[in-house]
């Protein structure tokens, strides 16, 4: 397998010895690696490198991992495994709430970390693509279609639908959805998301009245699942 064909893991970590060990183990497992040691370089590196997965340290110089994760989720669904020495439950929950796919506490076994990387990538790869009447998005025009029928969406509705479509079956909290559609992190109420969902459902029903795509999960949030 050539360097170009290998899945690239972006390691954002400021401990050189740890980074070297992790990079070495990943390369032995046939991954390509890139390394960033300052939080301020993270977003530009992610956009340029377009990694298959990000290993993101929580405590970084320049910009912390939590805020980086939040900003990444405003434009990308790339898998993120957060790495930290903090073991408090509140940090763990917050990390996952911001959109991290997994969470590893220091000290950790490099072999375990590689196993986690493979597991997350395998999970993403195995998300089924449902045939037939699934929604198809056109990011250039901010429009969607269902079985060839045009679905006119506002920019906010498009971003909301894109987030739900990114992981069929996954339940997204209202906060996670708000982080996606409002990149400036403005303060809005839960009812704002509910209102957008209601309008989105109405537009989808107008095109495909026999299917249900966006499901409410009481007390948690929303998920995308094609129920014909």
N, C-alpha and C positions, 0 to 999 in steps of 0.2 A: 504494500500500500504506500503510495507516495505521500509527501508532506501535505499536498493540496487535498488529497482524498481523506486524510485523517480528520476526525472531529477535533476542533480546537477548543481547549479549555483556557479561559482567561482567569489568571490568579491575581486577585487584588489583595495584597498582603504586604505589610511593612517589616516583617521579621525575615531577614535574608536566609538564615539557616533553615527555617521552617519552609520557606518558599522553595529552596533548592531541593529539599527532601521530597516535598509534595510533587514538584515538577518532574523529578527523576522517576518517581513511582508511576506517575501518569504516562510518561513517555515509555516506560517499560510495558505499560498496558496498551500501547499503540495509539495514544492520544498525542496531538500536538499541543504545545503550551505557549502562552504569552504571559508576561508578568508586568504588573503595575504596582508601584509601592507608595503611591500618593493618591489620596481620594480626589484631588482636584483634576487629576488626569483621567479619571475613570470613565466619565460619560463620553468624552471624545474618543477614547480607546475602544469602547464598546461599539460605538457607531462605525468606527473605521474597521475594526477587526471582524465584527459580526460573529462572535464566538458561538459554539454550540451550547456552552454552559459556562456560568460564572461562579467561581469560588470567591466569596466576598467577606473580608474581615470586617468585624463590627467597629473596632477602634483603629482609625486610620488618621494619619496627618492630613491636614487640609480640609477634608470633608469626611464625616463618619459614614459607616456602612448603611445605617438606617435611612439616612436622607438619600444616599445614592440609590438604594433599592427602590425607594418611593419614586424618584425621578426616572429611573429606568422603566418602571411599570407604566409611566405615562406615554411611552412610545414603543415598548418592546415586551414580548412575553418570553424572552429567553430564560431558560431555567436558571435559578439562582440558589446556591447552597451557601448559607451564612455560616461564618466561622467566628467563634468568639471565646474569650475566657470567662465571660459572664454566664453564670449558670442560673440566675434568678428566673423563676417561672414567668414573671412579667415580661422580661426581655425576650424569652422564647416565644411567647404568645404574640408579642408585638412584631417580632421579626416575621412570623408567618402571616400575620394580619396585613403586613405591608406588601405581601406577594412573594415572599421567599418560598421555595419548593421544599427545602429541608434545612436542618439546623444542626451543626456539629460543634460540640464544646471542646475546648482545649483542656488538657492534652488529649490527643486522639491518635489512633493508629493510622498511619498512612494507608495501610491496606484497607482498613475500614472506610476511609474517605474515598478511595478509588471505587470500592464496592457501592458506596452511596451514589457516586457520580454515575456509574453504570446503571444503577437502579432507576435514578431519575430520568436518564436519557431513554431507558427502555420503556418507562411508563409513558413518556411523551410520545414515543414512536408508536406505541400500541393503542393510542386513542383511535377508535374506529372512525372511518369516514363513511357516513351513512349515505347510500345512494338515493336517487330519486328526487324527492322534493326538498332537499336541504337548501338552505339559504347560501347564496354565493355573493361575496362582497367584491366590489370594484373600488379599490382605494384611490384610484386616480380621479374618479368622478364622485366619490362619496355616495354611490348608489348601490343598491342590492337587487338581486332578482331571485325569485322562487319559481322553479320549473319554467324559466324563460320569461316570467312576468315581472315587469319593473316595479321596484319598491322605492318610492321617493322618501328619503330620510333627511332630517336636519343633521348638522355636524355632530351635535351631542348624541342624537339617536344612533348615528353610525358608529361612534366610538363606543357607546354602550353595547350595541349588538356585537361589535368586533370583540370586545372583552369577553362576553358570554360565549361566543363562538370559539374562542381560543382554546377552551378546554371543555368540551361537551360533557355534561354530567357533573362537573364540579360546581359546588355551591359557592357563590361569591357574596360576601357581606355587602351591605349598602356602602360602608366605608371604602371597601376595595373598589367598588364601582365608581364612587365619587372621585377617588384618586385617579382613575382612568380618564374620566371625562372632564375633570377640572384640573389641569396641570398647574394652575396657580394656587392650588390648595385653599381656595376660598371656603368660608364656613357656610354650609348650607344644611338644611334639615333633611332627615330621612324621607320626608314627604316629597322632596324634590325628585329623588330617585324613583319613588313610587309613581309620581306623575309622569316621568319620562317613560317608565315601563308601560304604563297604561296606554299612552299615546302610541308607543311602539307596537304593542299588541294589537291595537285597533287597526293600524296600517297593515300589519301582517295578515290579520283576519280578513281584511278587505280584499287581499290577493289570494289567500288560501284559507277559506273558512272551515275546511274539514280537518285541519291539523293544528296542534298546539306545540309551540316551540319554546316559549319562555314560561318556566314554572316557578311559582312561589313556594318557598320553604318556610313555613311559619316560624317566626322568631329568629330566623337566620339570614335569609336573603333570597337570591334568585339563581336559577341555573338554566342552561340551554339543553334541551333534549327534544328530539323530534318524535312526537307521539302522533302517528298517523291513525 
